[in-house]
């Protein structure tokens, strides 16, 4: 029997957020998520090292992402600032995402 | 009390934050307390703009009043939209926050953040205007 191999690479969506996500910028964030959702990624990586503020409207986009991209989607949040991390914690979002120091 | 008037559109949010941030700094608010106040403001101002004005097809303003006295920083958002008391909405309970993301209703989170972000949050309807009042204690007694 001849050798067979099936390989499939994970589909990874990456977004970098810089500055402040309020209800206005959350709309742009949501549009990006909608675009990426069409590709049905397995992982969503958010680089947020330079994100200084995210309001509940921004956090709702994360919930939206999970609902839009499917429950199998893994969300990684890379290097959140302390205040951002705290908001994730207070809203109970922390146990639905993976907070990491770096994504390789 | 100092009053600043902003158009009732979402691009006013950054300016509203700026005004309050400056006053918060003068009042000596900790970074954390100031951040939480910004979260609360964004939530309530967004409600006013989106539900009060945008969705009803009306235009209006959001007035921001700030005052620092008697060891407290008071921020008031005033608007002319239809009367709306954000505290009348059902607050999310623990069960809500324990639910996995994919099963959560999208709303409800913001008002929880608002109430927990400041020492006191009040709503009143006076002179035909909505008044959302945020009070944060300062340490300058």
gemmi code that builds the backbone of each chain (N, CA, C; Angstrom):
import gemmi

chains = {
    "A": [
        ("UNK", (0.839, -1.184, 0.000), (0.000, 0.000, 0.000), (0.879, 1.241, 0.000)),
        ("UNK", (0.497, 2.146, -0.822), (1.333, 3.340, -0.907), (1.126, 4.245, 0.306)),
        ("UNK", (2.103, 4.988, 0.546), (2.088, 5.895, 1.692), (1.093, 7.029, 1.486)),
        ("UNK", (0.339, 7.299, 2.532), (-0.601, 8.428, 2.478), (-0.369, 9.355, 3.649)),
        ("UNK", (-0.523, 10.598, 3.424), (-0.415, 11.548, 4.530), (-1.404, 12.679, 4.307)),
        ("UNK", (-2.086, 12.998, 5.381), (-3.028, 14.110, 5.315), (-2.583, 15.157, 6.334)),
        ("UNK", (-2.323, 16.321, 5.873), (-1.912, 17.374, 6.805), (-2.812, 18.585, 6.607)),
        ("UNK", (-3.124, 19.218, 7.706), (-3.915, 20.424, 7.587), (-3.398, 21.443, 8.591)),
        ("UNK", (-3.071, 22.592, 8.096), (-2.558, 23.620, 9.004), (-3.714, 24.329, 9.680)),
        ("UNK", (-3.468, 24.726, 10.885), (-4.471, 25.515, 11.607), (-4.635, 26.859, 10.932)),
        ("UNK", (-5.854, 27.316, 10.929), (-6.094, 28.649, 10.380), (-6.091, 29.656, 11.524)),
        ("UNK", (-5.217, 30.596, 11.399), (-5.024, 31.537, 12.498), (-5.335, 32.967, 12.050)),
        ("UNK", (-6.203, 33.616, 12.791), (-6.515, 35.015, 12.515), (-5.799, 35.885, 13.547)),
        ("UNK", (-5.172, 36.943, 13.064), (-4.432, 37.806, 13.997), (-4.935, 39.239, 13.903)),
        ("UNK", (-5.157, 39.838, 15.055), (-5.564, 41.237, 15.096), (-4.712, 41.951, 16.137)),
        ("UNK", (-4.220, 43.123, 15.790), (-3.494, 43.932, 16.761), (-4.351, 45.140, 17.113)),
        ("UNK", (-4.566, 45.335, 18.403), (-5.343, 46.486, 18.858), (-4.412, 47.470, 19.554)),
        ("UNK", (-4.461, 48.718, 19.119), (-3.594, 49.750, 19.702), (-4.454, 50.933, 20.132)),
        ("UNK", (-4.189, 51.457, 21.310), (-4.903, 52.656, 21.766), (-6.138, 52.305, 22.575)),
        ("UNK", (-7.256, 52.942, 22.242), (-8.457, 52.797, 23.062), (-9.612, 52.212, 22.243)),
        ("UNK", (-10.208, 51.154, 22.758), (-11.411, 50.612, 22.117), (-12.627, 51.068, 22.916)),
        ("UNK", (-13.355, 52.036, 22.376), (-14.620, 52.440, 22.980), (-15.741, 51.989, 22.048)),
        ("UNK", (-16.941, 52.492, 22.268), (-18.060, 52.017, 21.448), (-17.901, 52.385, 19.987)),
        ("UNK", (-17.188, 53.468, 19.720), (-16.966, 53.878, 18.332), (-15.997, 52.921, 17.647)),
        ("UNK", (-14.828, 52.725, 18.253), (-13.835, 51.856, 17.615), (-14.249, 50.387, 17.688)),
        ("UNK", (-15.115, 50.043, 18.645), (-15.591, 48.656, 18.728), (-16.325, 48.259, 17.451)),
        ("UNK", (-16.942, 49.242, 16.802), (-17.653, 48.941, 15.561), (-16.676, 48.508, 14.466)),
        ("UNK", (-15.519, 49.169, 14.434), (-14.494, 48.768, 13.448), (-13.928, 47.396, 13.782)),
        ("UNK", (-13.717, 47.194, 15.069), (-13.210, 45.918, 15.568), (-14.187, 44.807, 15.143)),
        ("UNK", (-15.455, 45.067, 15.309), (-16.464, 44.075, 14.950), (-16.468, 43.774, 13.452)),
        ("UNK", (-16.263, 44.826, 12.647), (-16.221, 44.628, 11.192), (-15.057, 43.721, 10.810)),
        ("UNK", (-13.906, 43.938, 11.451), (-12.738, 43.086, 11.186), (-13.042, 41.638, 11.539)),
        ("UNK", (-13.684, 41.467, 12.695), (-14.037, 40.115, 13.145), (-14.973, 39.455, 12.120)),
        ("UNK", (-15.931, 40.224, 11.631), (-16.859, 39.679, 10.644), (-16.133, 39.220, 9.385)),
        ("UNK", (-15.165, 40.028, 8.958), (-14.377, 39.667, 7.770), (-13.619, 38.377, 8.013)),
        ("UNK", (-12.966, 38.303, 9.188), (-12.158, 37.124, 9.492), (-13.025, 35.888, 9.703)),
        ("UNK", (-14.242, 36.096, 10.181), (-15.134, 34.966, 10.455), (-15.440, 34.188, 9.182)),
        ("UNK", (-15.429, 34.899, 8.054), (-15.698, 34.252, 6.766), (-14.667, 33.168, 6.468)),
        ("UNK", (-13.474, 33.305, 7.045), (-12.396, 32.325, 6.825), (-12.471, 31.163, 7.813)),
        ("UNK", (-13.434, 31.204, 8.715), (-13.566, 30.197, 9.785), (-12.241, 29.809, 10.428)),
        ("UNK", (-11.587, 30.733, 11.096), (-10.294, 30.406, 11.722), (-10.455, 29.471, 12.925)),
        ("UNK", (-9.383, 28.772, 13.268), (-9.385, 27.915, 14.456), (-8.930, 28.707, 15.674)),
        ("UNK", (-8.085, 29.694, 15.395), (-7.560, 30.499, 16.499), (-7.643, 31.974, 16.147)),
        ("UNK", (-7.978, 32.753, 17.163), (-7.984, 34.210, 17.009), (-6.959, 34.766, 17.987)),
        ("UNK", (-5.947, 35.411, 17.434), (-4.882, 35.950, 18.283), (-5.011, 37.469, 18.334)),
        ("UNK", (-5.168, 37.992, 19.527), (-5.264, 39.437, 19.680), (-4.013, 39.969, 20.364)),
        ("UNK", (-3.285, 40.794, 19.631), (-2.087, 41.407, 20.213), (-2.511, 42.731, 20.838)),
        ("UNK", (-2.420, 42.823, 22.149), (-3.002, 43.984, 22.833), (-2.000, 44.715, 23.729)),
        ("UNK", (-0.732, 44.495, 23.494), (0.286, 45.104, 24.361), (0.106, 46.619, 24.452)),
        ("UNK", (-0.278, 47.238, 23.348), (-0.429, 48.692, 23.329), (-1.882, 49.144, 23.361)),
        ("UNK", (-2.722, 48.274, 23.880), (-4.128, 48.630, 24.053), (-4.280, 49.177, 25.477)),
        ("UNK", (-4.656, 50.459, 25.587), (-4.686, 51.053, 26.923), (-6.082, 51.078, 27.527)),
        ("UNK", (-7.096, 50.860, 26.698), (-8.470, 50.923, 27.215), (-9.380, 50.067, 26.362)),
        ("UNK", (-10.231, 49.278, 27.006), (-11.273, 48.572, 26.252), (-12.556, 48.611, 27.069)),
        ("UNK", (-13.592, 49.164, 26.471), (-14.867, 49.301, 27.182), (-15.677, 48.035, 26.985)),
        ("UNK", (-16.834, 47.997, 27.627), (-17.656, 46.785, 27.515), (-18.090, 46.551, 26.071)),
        ("UNK", (-18.198, 47.627, 25.291), (-18.541, 47.458, 23.871), (-17.457, 46.649, 23.160)),
        ("UNK", (-16.213, 46.893, 23.522), (-15.094, 46.140, 22.957), (-15.119, 44.688, 23.405)),
        ("UNK", (-15.461, 44.501, 24.663), (-15.517, 43.137, 25.193), (-16.653, 42.343, 24.553)),
        ("UNK", (-17.720, 43.057, 24.233), (-18.847, 42.377, 23.582), (-18.444, 41.846, 22.208)),
        ("UNK", (-17.456, 42.498, 21.598), (-16.972, 42.015, 20.292), (-16.305, 40.642, 20.467)),
        ("UNK", (-15.663, 40.439, 21.611), (-15.046, 39.129, 21.877), (-16.117, 38.046, 21.973)),
        ("UNK", (-17.202, 38.388, 22.643), (-18.313, 37.441, 22.757), (-18.892, 37.177, 21.367)),
        ("UNK", (-19.024, 38.254, 20.625), (-19.526, 38.162, 19.252), (-18.635, 37.227, 18.424)),
        ("UNK", (-17.317, 37.377, 18.586), (-16.359, 36.560, 17.829), (-16.576, 35.086, 18.112)),
        ("UNK", (-16.707, 34.785, 19.379), (-16.896, 33.391, 19.785), (-18.198, 32.845, 19.193)),
        ("UNK", (-19.220, 33.681, 19.189), (-20.508, 33.224, 18.668), (-20.499, 33.107, 17.147)),
        ("UNK", (-19.748, 33.990, 16.511), (-19.706, 34.042, 15.054), (-18.748, 32.990, 14.470)),
        ("UNK", (-17.613, 32.807, 15.151), (-16.581, 31.934, 14.593), (-16.721, 30.508, 15.084)),
        ("UNK", (-17.659, 30.273, 15.963), (-17.878, 28.907, 16.414), (-17.258, 28.623, 17.763)),
        ("UNK", (-17.842, 27.688, 18.475), (-17.419, 27.435, 19.850), (-16.023, 26.818, 19.896)),
        ("UNK", (-15.585, 26.257, 18.781), (-14.256, 25.650, 18.762), (-13.137, 26.679, 18.686)),
        ("UNK", (-13.506, 27.933, 18.452), (-12.487, 28.970, 18.301), (-11.727, 29.191, 19.608)),
        ("UNK", (-10.403, 29.170, 19.513), (-9.580, 29.492, 20.675), (-9.133, 30.947, 20.556)),
        ("UNK", (-9.379, 31.714, 21.597), (-8.963, 33.114, 21.573), (-7.726, 33.287, 22.462)),
        ("UNK", (-6.693, 33.856, 21.881), (-5.487, 34.157, 22.655), (-5.351, 35.670, 22.788)),
        ("UNK", (-5.115, 36.121, 24.008), (-4.919, 37.544, 24.233), (-3.480, 37.728, 24.666)),
        ("UNK", (-2.717, 38.406, 23.836), (-1.278, 38.474, 24.055), (-0.894, 39.781, 24.762)),
        ("UNK", (-0.306, 39.628, 25.935), (0.252, 40.724, 26.724), (-0.723, 41.855, 27.071)),
        ("UNK", (-1.833, 41.546, 27.692), (-2.732, 42.643, 28.077), (-2.153, 43.479, 29.211)),
        ("UNK", (-2.447, 44.775, 29.194), (-2.058, 45.627, 30.304), (-2.925, 45.274, 31.512)),
        ("UNK", (-2.442, 45.655, 32.682), (-3.097, 45.243, 33.921), (-4.585, 45.622, 33.950)),
        ("UNK", (-4.885, 46.859, 33.546), (-6.275, 47.319, 33.631), (-7.180, 46.552, 32.663)),
        ("UNK", (-6.629, 46.205, 31.523), (-7.400, 45.431, 30.540), (-7.668, 44.024, 31.098)),
        ("UNK", (-6.631, 43.458, 31.695), (-6.742, 42.128, 32.289), (-7.809, 42.122, 33.385)),
        ("UNK", (-7.799, 43.195, 34.175), (-8.761, 43.314, 35.271), (-10.205, 43.361, 34.755)),
        ("UNK", (-10.396, 44.087, 33.661), (-11.747, 44.179, 33.102), (-12.199, 42.809, 32.595)),
        ("UNK", (-11.280, 42.069, 31.991), (-11.601, 40.719, 31.514), (-12.018, 39.839, 32.688)),
        ("UNK", (-11.326, 40.050, 33.801), (-11.591, 39.256, 34.986), (-12.968, 39.600, 35.564)),
        ("UNK", (-13.229, 40.905, 35.677), (-14.475, 41.363, 36.286), (-15.703, 40.935, 35.496)),
        ("UNK", (-15.531, 40.780, 34.199), (-16.672, 40.441, 33.360), (-16.753, 38.941, 33.113)),
        ("UNK", (-15.873, 38.197, 33.758), (-15.928, 36.747, 33.633), (-15.461, 36.222, 32.286)),
        ("UNK", (-14.818, 37.112, 31.512), (-14.371, 36.677, 30.181), (-13.074, 35.896, 30.249)),
        ("UNK", (-12.379, 36.080, 31.377), (-11.040, 35.507, 31.494), (-11.027, 33.987, 31.320)),
        ("UNK", (-12.081, 33.313, 31.812), (-12.050, 31.853, 31.690), (-12.461, 31.343, 30.302)),
        ("UNK", (-12.786, 32.269, 29.413), (-13.128, 31.839, 28.048), (-12.038, 32.187, 27.037)),
        ("UNK", (-10.974, 32.816, 27.517), (-9.878, 33.186, 26.615), (-8.556, 32.692, 27.210)),
        ("UNK", (-7.518, 32.690, 26.408), (-6.196, 32.318, 26.906), (-5.324, 33.558, 26.931)),
        ("UNK", (-4.888, 33.942, 28.122), (-4.005, 35.098, 28.215), (-2.567, 34.599, 28.191)),
        ("UNK", (-1.791, 35.110, 27.250), (-0.405, 34.646, 27.122), (0.559, 35.820, 27.018)),
        ("UNK", (1.812, 35.562, 27.376), (2.836, 36.612, 27.313), (3.365, 36.801, 25.907)),
        ("UNK", (3.371, 35.712, 25.164), (3.770, 35.846, 23.769), (3.130, 34.741, 22.943)),
        ("UNK", (2.986, 35.023, 21.686), (2.428, 34.014, 20.797), (3.448, 33.738, 19.708)),
        ("UNK", (3.863, 32.468, 19.628), (4.913, 32.148, 18.649), (4.294, 31.456, 17.440)),
    ],
    "B": [
        ("UNK", (-20.317, 74.167, 38.827), (-19.884, 72.972, 38.096), (-19.565, 73.311, 36.647)),
        ("UNK", (-18.460, 72.800, 36.192), (-18.045, 73.070, 34.813), (-18.872, 72.211, 33.860)),
        ("UNK", (-19.390, 72.845, 32.798), (-20.220, 72.098, 31.854), (-19.598, 72.136, 30.456)),
        ("UNK", (-19.500, 70.972, 29.841), (-19.033, 70.912, 28.450), (-20.075, 70.172, 27.632)),
        ("UNK", (-20.372, 70.695, 26.466), (-21.417, 70.101, 25.637), (-20.817, 69.391, 24.429)),
        ("UNK", (-21.241, 68.157, 24.225), (-20.753, 67.352, 23.094), (-21.934, 66.954, 22.219)),
        ("UNK", (-21.711, 66.837, 20.901), (-22.770, 66.297, 20.053), (-23.064, 64.842, 20.448)),
        ("UNK", (-24.315, 64.447, 20.333), (-24.689, 63.090, 20.736), (-24.340, 62.044, 19.708)),
        ("UNK", (-23.043, 61.945, 19.399), (-22.560, 60.948, 18.443), (-21.384, 60.198, 19.062)),
        ("UNK", (-21.139, 58.994, 18.550), (-20.110, 58.163, 19.178), (-18.708, 58.767, 19.108)),
        ("UNK", (-18.485, 59.645, 18.107), (-17.116, 60.202, 18.076), (-16.892, 61.262, 19.164)),
        ("UNK", (-17.918, 61.519, 19.966), (-17.714, 62.400, 21.122), (-17.119, 61.657, 22.315)),
        ("UNK", (-17.160, 60.324, 22.264), (-16.735, 59.539, 23.431), (-15.309, 59.859, 23.875)),
        ("UNK", (-14.408, 59.982, 22.909), (-13.004, 60.232, 23.258), (-12.877, 61.578, 23.970)),
        ("UNK", (-13.603, 62.581, 23.477), (-13.553, 63.908, 24.084), (-14.135, 63.922, 25.492)),
        ("UNK", (-15.209, 63.178, 25.666), (-15.828, 63.085, 26.994), (-14.835, 62.453, 27.974)),
        ("UNK", (-14.183, 61.373, 27.510), (-13.181, 60.724, 28.369), (-12.070, 61.692, 28.735)),
        ("UNK", (-11.648, 62.495, 27.740), (-10.535, 63.427, 27.939), (-10.856, 64.445, 29.042)),
        ("UNK", (-12.057, 65.031, 28.962), (-12.485, 66.022, 29.956), (-12.469, 65.417, 31.361)),
        ("UNK", (-13.026, 64.227, 31.464), (-13.134, 63.612, 32.787), (-11.765, 63.130, 33.274)),
        ("UNK", (-10.959, 62.644, 32.338), (-9.629, 62.162, 32.703), (-8.793, 63.285, 33.324)),
        ("UNK", (-8.876, 64.463, 32.706), (-8.127, 65.614, 33.231), (-8.552, 65.946, 34.652)),
        ("UNK", (-9.850, 65.961, 34.865), (-10.363, 66.292, 36.193), (-9.996, 65.195, 37.198)),
        ("UNK", (-10.025, 63.954, 36.731), (-9.669, 62.830, 37.602), (-8.221, 62.939, 38.058)),
        ("UNK", (-7.375, 63.396, 37.122), (-5.964, 63.558, 37.468), (-5.783, 64.669, 38.498)),
        ("UNK", (-6.478, 65.800, 38.262), (-6.407, 66.925, 39.216), (-6.905, 66.494, 40.586)),
        ("UNK", (-7.918, 65.625, 40.603), (-8.503, 65.180, 41.869), (-7.647, 64.110, 42.551)),
        ("UNK", (-6.583, 63.676, 41.857), (-5.671, 62.700, 42.439), (-6.222, 61.279, 42.471)),
        ("UNK", (-7.120, 60.989, 41.575), (-7.676, 59.634, 41.507), (-6.579, 58.645, 41.104)),
        ("UNK", (-6.625, 57.462, 41.667), (-5.649, 56.445, 41.276), (-5.906, 56.065, 39.825)),
        ("UNK", (-4.885, 55.462, 39.214), (-4.995, 55.066, 37.822), (-6.167, 54.098, 37.643)),
        ("UNK", (-6.279, 53.203, 38.613), (-7.323, 52.184, 38.547), (-8.717, 52.816, 38.661)),
        ("UNK", (-8.873, 53.731, 39.633), (-10.176, 54.377, 39.822), (-10.556, 55.187, 38.582)),
        ("UNK", (-9.557, 55.843, 37.993), (-9.830, 56.646, 36.797), (-10.242, 55.750, 35.635)),
        ("UNK", (-9.550, 54.634, 35.507), (-9.861, 53.694, 34.416), (-11.295, 53.175, 34.557)),
        ("UNK", (-11.652, 52.812, 35.781), (-12.997, 52.297, 36.021), (-14.066, 53.341, 35.722)),
        ("UNK", (-13.749, 54.586, 36.071), (-14.684, 55.674, 35.774), (-14.876, 55.809, 34.261)),
        ("UNK", (-13.790, 55.643, 33.502), (-13.878, 55.719, 32.031), (-14.767, 54.602, 31.474)),
        ("UNK", (-14.655, 53.425, 32.090), (-15.496, 52.298, 31.665), (-16.974, 52.633, 31.865)),
        ("UNK", (-17.272, 53.189, 33.033), (-18.649, 53.522, 33.371), (-19.186, 54.593, 32.426)),
        ("UNK", (-18.366, 55.607, 32.169), (-18.777, 56.705, 31.292), (-19.054, 56.213, 29.884)),
        ("UNK", (-18.162, 55.382, 29.383), (-18.308, 54.885, 28.020), (-19.633, 54.132, 27.876)),
        ("UNK", (-19.938, 53.338, 28.886), (-21.156, 52.540, 28.846), (-22.401, 53.421, 28.805)),
        ("UNK", (-22.479, 54.353, 29.744), (-23.686, 55.175, 29.860), (-23.794, 56.147, 28.677)),
        ("UNK", (-22.678, 56.765, 28.303), (-22.714, 57.688, 27.169), (-23.119, 56.949, 25.893)),
        ("UNK", (-22.643, 55.719, 25.744), (-23.012, 54.918, 24.573), (-24.510, 54.626, 24.553)),
        ("UNK", (-25.051, 54.278, 25.716), (-26.499, 54.047, 25.810), (-27.277, 55.268, 25.356)),
        ("UNK", (-26.852, 56.426, 25.849), (-27.541, 57.674, 25.507), (-27.486, 57.891, 24.000)),
        ("UNK", (-26.276, 57.773, 23.442), (-26.071, 58.090, 22.031), (-26.760, 57.073, 21.114)),
        ("UNK", (-26.543, 55.780, 21.400), (-27.071, 54.747, 20.509), (-28.581, 54.555, 20.700)),
        ("UNK", (-28.990, 54.314, 21.951), (-30.412, 54.026, 22.179), (-31.245, 55.310, 22.256)),
        ("UNK", (-30.677, 56.343, 22.861), (-31.430, 57.580, 23.033), (-31.569, 58.382, 21.748)),
        ("UNK", (-30.476, 58.488, 21.013), (-30.497, 59.323, 19.808), (-30.496, 58.515, 18.501)),
        ("UNK", (-29.427, 57.766, 18.246), (-29.284, 57.068, 16.945), (-30.507, 56.230, 16.580)),
        ("UNK", (-30.893, 55.344, 17.475), (-31.961, 54.384, 17.143), (-33.330, 55.038, 17.035)),
        ("UNK", (-33.487, 56.209, 17.622), (-34.777, 56.882, 17.539), (-34.763, 57.934, 16.431)),
        ("UNK", (-33.630, 58.036, 15.730), (-33.512, 58.989, 14.641), (-33.573, 60.444, 15.099)),
        ("UNK", (-33.166, 60.678, 16.335), (-33.157, 62.059, 16.825), (-31.718, 62.521, 17.048)),
        ("UNK", (-31.567, 63.825, 17.090), (-30.241, 64.379, 17.358), (-30.297, 65.125, 18.657)),
        ("UNK", (-29.169, 65.160, 19.334), (-29.153, 65.874, 20.601), (-27.739, 65.980, 21.113)),
        ("UNK", (-27.620, 66.437, 22.324), (-26.293, 66.644, 22.891), (-26.119, 65.789, 24.142)),
        ("UNK", (-24.860, 65.663, 24.527), (-24.536, 65.089, 25.829), (-23.726, 66.153, 26.569)),
        ("UNK", (-24.240, 66.595, 27.682), (-23.503, 67.559, 28.504), (-22.722, 66.804, 29.565)),
        ("UNK", (-21.484, 67.232, 29.754), (-20.662, 66.612, 30.788), (-20.383, 67.655, 31.856)),
        ("UNK", (-20.756, 67.352, 33.080), (-20.484, 68.259, 34.191), (-19.539, 67.560, 35.149)),
        ("UNK", (-18.487, 68.272, 35.536), (-17.552, 67.668, 36.495), (-17.333, 68.592, 37.672)),
        ("UNK", (-17.218, 68.003, 38.825), (-16.982, 68.791, 40.017), (-16.151, 67.975, 40.996)),
        ("UNK", (-15.170, 68.644, 41.579), (-14.376, 67.970, 42.595), (-14.458, 68.779, 43.878)),
        ("UNK", (-15.184, 68.277, 44.846), (-15.271, 68.952, 46.146), (-15.704, 67.933, 47.189)),
        ("UNK", (-15.493, 68.293, 48.457), (-15.874, 67.425, 49.575), (-15.370, 65.994, 49.399)),
        ("UNK", (-14.131, 65.877, 48.988), (-13.503, 64.560, 48.842), (-14.240, 63.644, 47.882)),
        ("UNK", (-14.917, 64.231, 46.931), (-15.468, 63.364, 45.900), (-15.487, 64.037, 44.536)),
        ("UNK", (-15.292, 63.174, 43.544), (-15.347, 63.639, 42.166), (-16.723, 63.233, 41.635)),
        ("UNK", (-17.453, 64.240, 41.175), (-18.791, 63.966, 40.647), (-18.808, 64.262, 39.152)),
        ("UNK", (-19.270, 63.305, 38.395), (-19.420, 63.501, 36.951), (-20.888, 63.280, 36.615)),
        ("UNK", (-21.456, 64.216, 35.885), (-22.860, 64.068, 35.493), (-22.968, 64.131, 33.971)),
        ("UNK", (-23.658, 63.160, 33.402), (-23.978, 63.206, 31.972), (-25.444, 63.598, 31.848)),
        ("UNK", (-25.707, 64.657, 31.103), (-27.084, 65.104, 30.897), (-27.444, 65.005, 29.425)),
        ("UNK", (-28.678, 64.567, 29.143), (-29.101, 64.490, 27.738), (-30.592, 64.746, 27.612)),
        ("UNK", (-31.013, 64.972, 26.384), (-32.416, 65.300, 26.112), (-33.168, 64.154, 25.439)),
        ("UNK", (-32.606, 62.967, 25.456), (-33.304, 61.821, 24.869), (-34.487, 61.444, 25.771)),
        ("UNK", (-35.285, 60.484, 25.297), (-36.434, 60.034, 26.091), (-35.947, 59.537, 27.452)),
        ("UNK", (-36.757, 59.699, 28.485), (-36.335, 59.259, 29.815), (-35.905, 57.793, 29.797)),
        ("UNK", (-34.728, 57.535, 30.329), (-34.253, 56.147, 30.388), (-33.406, 55.955, 31.636)),
        ("UNK", (-33.881, 55.086, 32.499), (-33.152, 54.793, 33.729), (-32.377, 53.493, 33.535)),
        ("UNK", (-31.054, 53.592, 33.429), (-30.272, 52.362, 33.170), (-30.389, 51.350, 34.308)),
        ("UNK", (-30.756, 51.826, 35.492), (-30.864, 50.917, 36.634), (-32.136, 50.074, 36.585)),
        ("UNK", (-33.043, 50.446, 35.688), (-34.278, 49.670, 35.561), (-34.055, 48.368, 34.806)),
        ("UNK", (-32.906, 48.310, 34.128), (-32.624, 47.078, 33.386), (-32.243, 45.969, 34.346)),
        ("UNK", (-32.548, 44.783, 33.949), (-32.226, 43.652, 34.808), (-30.706, 43.459, 34.868)),
        ("UNK", (-30.219, 43.362, 36.081), (-28.773, 43.194, 36.228), (-28.390, 41.731, 36.053)),
        ("UNK", (-27.245, 41.506, 35.420), (-26.821, 40.113, 35.270), (-26.475, 39.507, 36.639)),
        ("UNK", (-26.791, 38.268, 36.816), (-26.459, 37.597, 38.073), (-25.220, 36.731, 37.884)),
        ("UNK", (-24.875, 36.005, 38.938), (-23.653, 35.188, 38.877), (-23.726, 34.124, 37.787)),
        ("UNK", (-24.911, 33.630, 37.608), (-25.112, 32.589, 36.604), (-24.719, 33.108, 35.212)),
        ("UNK", (-25.010, 34.367, 34.987), (-24.665, 35.007, 33.714), (-23.156, 34.962, 33.483)),
        ("UNK", (-22.410, 35.339, 34.514), (-20.960, 35.434, 34.348), (-20.282, 34.072, 34.319)),
        ("UNK", (-20.985, 33.049, 34.823), (-20.399, 31.711, 34.819), (-20.625, 31.018, 33.469)),
        ("UNK", (-21.543, 31.571, 32.698), (-21.847, 30.933, 31.414), (-20.699, 31.086, 30.434)),
        ("UNK", (-20.469, 30.045, 29.618), (-19.423, 30.196, 28.607), (-19.818, 31.294, 27.612)),
        ("UNK", (-18.794, 31.911, 27.043), (-19.002, 33.054, 26.155), (-20.031, 32.815, 25.074)),
        ("UNK", (-19.961, 31.631, 24.482), (-20.805, 31.402, 23.318), (-22.285, 31.327, 23.677)),
        ("UNK", (-22.571, 31.199, 24.972), (-23.975, 31.098, 25.359), (-24.501, 32.375, 25.999)),
        ("UNK", (-23.626, 33.358, 26.110), (-24.043, 34.557, 26.822), (-24.832, 35.522, 25.974)),
        ("UNK", (-25.867, 36.098, 26.554), (-26.506, 37.187, 25.817), (-25.518, 38.350, 25.714)),
        ("UNK", (-25.607, 39.100, 24.629), (-24.612, 40.137, 24.378), (-24.739, 41.312, 25.364)),
        ("UNK", (-25.936, 41.617, 25.778), (-26.103, 42.788, 26.652), (-25.875, 42.477, 28.126)),
        ("UNK", (-26.184, 43.442, 28.966), (-26.187, 43.204, 30.401), (-24.874, 43.416, 31.120)),
        ("UNK", (-23.770, 43.264, 30.365), (-22.468, 43.335, 31.003), (-22.085, 44.758, 31.382)),
        ("UNK", (-22.478, 45.696, 30.534), (-22.033, 47.073, 30.706), (-22.549, 47.740, 31.961)),
        ("UNK", (-23.819, 47.523, 32.263), (-24.387, 48.188, 33.433), (-23.769, 47.615, 34.712)),
        ("UNK", (-23.444, 46.332, 34.663), (-22.740, 45.704, 35.792), (-21.387, 46.382, 36.008)),
        ("UNK", (-20.666, 46.577, 34.909), (-19.361, 47.248, 35.000), (-19.527, 48.657, 35.553)),
        ("UNK", (-20.572, 49.348, 35.079), (-20.796, 50.728, 35.482), (-20.984, 50.844, 36.983)),
        ("UNK", (-21.889, 50.023, 37.497), (-22.230, 50.115, 38.908), (-21.046, 49.748, 39.782)),
        ("UNK", (-20.272, 48.774, 39.316), (-19.122, 48.349, 40.115), (-17.906, 49.239, 39.942)),
        ("UNK", (-17.968, 50.126, 38.974), (-16.789, 50.929, 38.658), (-16.680, 52.178, 39.525)),
        ("UNK", (-17.789, 52.619, 40.084), (-17.773, 53.880, 40.838), (-18.325, 53.640, 42.245)),
        ("UNK", (-18.113, 54.619, 43.136), (-18.611, 54.454, 44.497), (-20.126, 54.594, 44.552)),
        ("UNK", (-20.645, 55.462, 43.688), (-22.092, 55.618, 43.657), (-22.526, 55.949, 42.245)),
        ("UNK", (-23.610, 55.336, 41.818), (-24.185, 55.670, 40.520), (-25.668, 55.952, 40.719)),
        ("UNK", (-26.116, 57.107, 40.214), (-27.517, 57.489, 40.396), (-28.097, 57.950, 39.067)),
        ("UNK", (-29.392, 57.806, 38.976), (-30.084, 58.326, 37.793), (-31.237, 59.196, 38.259)),
        ("UNK", (-31.416, 60.330, 37.612), (-32.623, 61.117, 37.857), (-33.093, 61.772, 36.566)),
        ("UNK", (-34.367, 62.114, 36.546), (-34.924, 62.818, 35.396), (-35.412, 64.161, 35.927)),
        ("UNK", (-34.688, 65.203, 35.559), (-34.974, 66.526, 36.105), (-35.044, 67.542, 34.978)),
        ("UNK", (-35.996, 68.435, 35.044), (-36.175, 69.464, 34.023), (-36.161, 68.880, 32.611)),
        ("UNK", (-36.841, 67.766, 32.455), (-36.925, 67.101, 31.159), (-35.600, 66.578, 30.625)),
        ("UNK", (-34.657, 66.366, 31.507), (-33.369, 65.822, 31.060), (-33.018, 64.577, 31.871)),
        ("UNK", (-32.393, 63.629, 31.183), (-31.804, 62.493, 31.888), (-30.529, 62.965, 32.562)),
        ("UNK", (-30.342, 62.588, 33.807), (-29.080, 62.898, 34.503), (-28.511, 61.605, 35.065)),
        ("UNK", (-27.385, 61.198, 34.527), (-26.662, 60.033, 35.037), (-25.488, 60.528, 35.863)),
        ("UNK", (-25.487, 60.150, 37.124), (-24.522, 60.734, 38.062), (-23.546, 59.681, 38.576)),
        ("UNK", (-22.271, 59.986, 38.418), (-21.208, 59.075, 38.861), (-20.446, 59.761, 39.986)),
        ("UNK", (-20.265, 59.076, 41.106), (-19.505, 59.671, 42.201), (-18.349, 58.746, 42.585)),
        ("UNK", (-17.151, 59.342, 42.640), (-15.971, 58.579, 43.055), (-15.324, 59.318, 44.216)),
        ("UNK", (-15.077, 58.605, 45.284), (-14.427, 59.225, 46.445), (-12.959, 59.503, 46.126)),
        ("UNK", (-12.486, 60.649, 46.611), (-11.072, 60.956, 46.438), (-10.441, 60.982, 47.820)),
        ("UNK", (-9.117, 60.958, 47.845), (-8.459, 60.771, 49.149), (-7.939, 62.075, 49.745)),
        ("UNK", (-8.576, 63.178, 49.415), (-8.017, 64.469, 49.833), (-8.757, 65.083, 51.028)),
        ("UNK", (-9.286, 64.228, 51.882), (-10.124, 64.711, 52.991), (-9.411, 65.744, 53.860)),
    ],
}
model = gemmi.Model(1)
for chain_id, residues in chains.items():
    chain = gemmi.Chain(chain_id)
    for i, (resn, *xyz) in enumerate(residues, 1):
        res = gemmi.Residue()
        res.name, res.seqid = resn, gemmi.SeqId(i, " ")
        for name, pos in zip(("N", "CA", "C"), xyz):
            atom = gemmi.Atom()
            atom.name, atom.element = name, gemmi.Element(name[0])
            atom.pos, atom.b_iso = gemmi.Position(*pos), 0.0
            res.add_atom(atom)
        chain.add_residue(res)
    model.add_chain(chain)
structure = gemmi.Structure()
structure.add_model(model)
structure.setup_entities()
